[in-house]
């Protein structure tokens, strides 16, 4: 596909985080939106694992899924939008929504996984407050 679009510029300017891990599960791409969302600079993130942003409670499940995807070349989530908690550098919890995709080399061997991530913390907080308010109103009407 030759569109004349500079893909590195796209990665730099897009509002969603783009994170790529290689076949050894090390971060090899971390765009400016990832820095804005998670608080880690590109220099801090590159070479690290996703443990950087995956809460401890979810790490085992995440790491097993990542390993399985690297071995099989298949992600069980496909293009599904996943919503999970994540960690900011400050230690604060975030609510994120993301999609993942498998990356392959010219021999069709898995050489990475890409995640495109959006911070939905504000929306999640507002939705939770709204649900609580509705519950209070429903209970006060009984």
C-alpha positions as CSV (number, residue, x, y, z in Angstrom):
1,X,0.0,0.0,0.0
2,X,1.6,3.2,-1.2
3,X,-0.6,6.1,-0.1
4,X,2.1,8.8,0.2
5,X,1.3,9.1,3.9
6,X,4.3,9.2,6.3
7,X,3.3,6.3,8.7
8,X,5.9,7.5,11.3
9,X,4.1,10.9,11.3
10,X,0.8,9.2,11.7
11,X,2.1,7.2,14.7
12,X,3.4,10.4,16.3
13,X,0.3,12.6,15.8
14,X,-2.5,10.1,16.6
15,X,-4.4,10.6,19.8
16,X,-4.4,6.9,20.8
17,X,-1.5,5.1,22.3
18,X,0.3,2.7,19.9
19,X,2.5,0.2,21.7
20,X,4.3,-2.6,19.9
21,X,6.0,-5.5,21.7
22,X,8.5,-7.8,19.8
23,X,8.6,-11.6,19.9
24,X,10.4,-11.4,23.2
25,X,7.6,-9.3,24.7
26,X,9.8,-6.2,24.9
27,X,8.3,-2.8,24.0
28,X,9.8,-1.6,20.7
29,X,7.4,1.2,19.9
30,X,5.8,3.7,22.3
31,X,4.3,6.8,20.7
32,X,3.7,10.2,22.3
33,X,0.1,9.4,23.1
34,X,1.3,6.4,25.2
35,X,3.5,8.8,27.1
36,X,0.6,11.2,27.7
37,X,-1.7,8.3,28.8
38,X,0.7,6.3,30.9
39,X,3.3,8.9,32.0
40,X,6.4,7.0,30.9
41,X,8.7,8.5,28.4
42,X,9.6,6.6,25.3
43,X,13.1,6.1,26.7
44,X,11.6,4.6,29.9
45,X,9.3,2.3,28.1
46,X,11.4,0.9,25.3
47,X,12.9,-2.4,26.3
48,X,10.5,-2.9,29.2
49,X,7.6,-5.4,29.2
50,X,4.0,-4.5,29.4
51,X,4.2,-5.1,33.2
52,X,4.9,-1.4,33.1
53,X,1.2,-0.7,32.6
54,X,-0.5,-4.0,33.5
55,X,-1.8,-4.0,37.1
56,X,-0.2,-6.8,39.2
57,X,-3.6,-8.6,39.5
58,X,-3.8,-9.0,35.7
59,X,-0.2,-9.7,34.9
60,X,-0.3,-13.5,35.0
61,X,-3.3,-13.7,32.7
62,X,-1.9,-11.0,30.4
63,X,1.5,-12.6,30.1
64,X,0.0,-16.1,29.4
65,X,-2.2,-14.7,26.7
66,X,0.7,-12.8,25.2
67,X,2.9,-15.9,25.2
68,X,0.1,-18.0,23.6
69,X,-0.5,-15.4,20.9
70,X,3.3,-15.3,20.2
71,X,3.4,-19.1,19.9
72,X,0.3,-19.5,17.7
73,X,0.2,-16.3,15.8
74,X,-3.4,-15.8,16.8
75,X,-5.0,-13.5,19.3
76,X,-8.2,-14.8,20.8
77,X,-9.6,-11.2,20.8
78,X,-9.3,-10.5,17.1
79,X,-10.6,-7.0,16.5
80,X,-12.7,-6.9,19.6
81,X,-12.5,-3.8,21.8
82,X,-11.2,-4.8,25.2
83,X,-11.8,-2.7,28.3
84,X,-9.4,-3.3,31.2
85,X,-7.7,-1.5,34.1
86,X,-4.2,-0.2,33.5
87,X,-1.5,1.5,35.6
88,X,-0.1,5.1,35.2
89,X,3.5,5.8,36.2
90,X,2.1,7.6,39.2
91,X,0.5,4.4,40.4
92,X,-3.0,5.7,39.7
93,X,-5.4,3.2,38.0
94,X,-6.7,4.0,34.5
95,X,-9.6,2.5,32.5
96,X,-8.5,1.8,29.0
97,X,-10.1,0.4,25.8
98,X,-7.9,-1.2,23.3
99,X,-7.5,-3.5,20.3
100,X,-4.6,-5.8,19.5
101,X,-3.2,-7.2,16.3
102,X,-0.5,-9.7,15.4
103,X,2.6,-8.6,13.4
104,X,4.4,-11.0,11.1
105,X,7.8,-10.9,9.3
106,X,8.2,-11.7,5.6
107,X,8.3,-15.4,6.4
108,X,4.9,-15.2,8.1
109,X,6.5,-15.8,11.5
110,X,5.1,-13.8,14.5
111,X,7.5,-10.9,15.3
112,X,5.2,-8.8,17.5
113,X,1.9,-7.6,18.8
114,X,0.5,-4.1,18.4
115,X,-2.0,-2.5,20.8
116,X,-3.9,0.6,20.0
117,X,-5.1,2.1,23.3
118,X,-7.5,4.8,24.4
119,X,-7.8,6.3,27.9
120,X,-11.4,6.0,29.0
121,X,-10.9,6.8,32.6
122,X,-13.1,10.0,32.6
123,X,-15.9,8.3,30.7
124,X,-15.7,5.2,33.0
125,X,-15.8,7.5,36.1
126,X,-18.8,9.4,34.7
127,X,-20.6,6.2,33.8
128,X,-20.0,4.7,37.3
129,X,-21.3,7.9,39.0
130,X,-24.4,7.9,36.8
131,X,-25.2,4.3,37.6
132,X,-24.8,5.0,41.3
133,X,-27.1,8.0,41.0
134,X,-29.7,6.0,39.2
135,X,-29.5,3.3,41.9
136,X,-30.0,5.9,44.6
137,X,-33.0,7.4,42.8
138,X,-34.5,3.9,42.2
139,X,-34.0,3.0,45.9
140,X,-35.5,6.3,47.1
141,X,-38.6,5.7,45.0
142,X,-39.5,2.4,46.6
